[in-house]
Amino acid sequence: NIIFDNRKKIDKNLLSFFTETESNFRMFLNFFSKEIFRLKLLTSNDKNDVLKVLSEKEDYKYKKAQTLIKKTNIDKIDDSIKYIYKIEKKLVESSYNQENSKRFIIAMKQKLQA
């Protein structure tokens, strides 16, 4: 929620927690990736199809996603997917870098806040 909301700033403690270890960052990245892919799928597919593909039940995430889709440019969602790919590639190819993780989270916040 904080990533998409321009009225909220990223809490330093939260940023530190999610970037402190590779495990914590991957936890954030998994959650964030699923949010972004849900948005991407909902821009071009029926909600019921997306629910089925992601094995989810309709809940607050889908209401929030519908609001975000109206406020967020599809190009920003596509760019975010590219950034996710880049950071995952870095995680695989090199040792964990906390600064890269912080930059990623801050960049996503700046790109996606609506």
N, C-alpha and C positions, 0 to 999 in steps of 0.2 A: 504493500500500500504506500509506503513512504517513497518508493522509487517513482511512482506515477503522480504523486501529489506535489504540486509546486508550492503549496502553503507550508509543507513540512520539510524541515532540514534533516539530513542524515545525522543521527546521534553518534558522537565520536565513540562512545562505548560499544554501540551496536556495530559500527564499522570495524572497530578493533576486534570484536568477538568473531565476526564473519571472515576476517582476514588473518587472524592470529595463526591458524594452522591450515594446512592444505585440506584437511578433513572438514573443518568448519566452512572453508570457502566452497568446497564441492557441495556441501549441504545447501548453501545459499544458491549456488549455480544450478543445482538440480531443481530447486523450487522456482527460481527465476525463469529457467528455460521452459519449464512446463507452462508457466504463466504466458510467456511470449508465444509459444507454439499454440496454446489454446486461442490466443488472440488471432494469430495468423489463420488458423483453421476456421475460426468463426467468421472471418472476413469473406470467405468464399464457399462455406459449407453450411448446411442446415445444422442447427444446434443439436438436434437429436442424433445426427450422424457423428458429431464431435463427441457427444456424451458416450456413445457406443465405442468409438475408437480409443478414447482415453480411459474407458472403463470407470466413468465417474457418474455420480448422481447430480442432478441439477440442484445447485445451492447458491449461496451468496457469490461464489466465484464467477458464476455465469451472469448474474445481474451486474456485478462489477465490470466484467469483460464487455458487456453490451455498452455500458457507459464509456469505458475507455476507448472502444472502437470508434465511437462518435467523436471523441476528442483527439485521437491519435492518428496521425497520417500513416498510411500503410507503408510508405517508404521508411519511416522511422522504425517500424516493426521489422521490416526486411533488413535494415542496417543492424538492428540489435541481434538478429539471428547471425549475421556475418561476424559481429563482435564475439558472440558466444562461441562460434566455431574457432575464431582466432585464439581466444583465451584457453579453450580446451586443447587446442593444438600445442600451445606453449606449455601447458601443464604436462602433456605427454612427452614432449621433446626435451624439456629441461627441468631443473629442480624448481621447487616452489619458490615464488618470489612474492612476498607480502605486498610490496609497493605496486606491482602489476595488478594484483587483486584489488587493492584500494582504488587504483586508477580506473579499473574496469567498472566497479560499482558506482563511482562518482560520474564516470562518463555515461553510464546507462541512466542515471538519475537526470543528468542534464539533457540527454536526448529525449527521454520519454515523459518528463513531467508535463502534465496537461493543465 
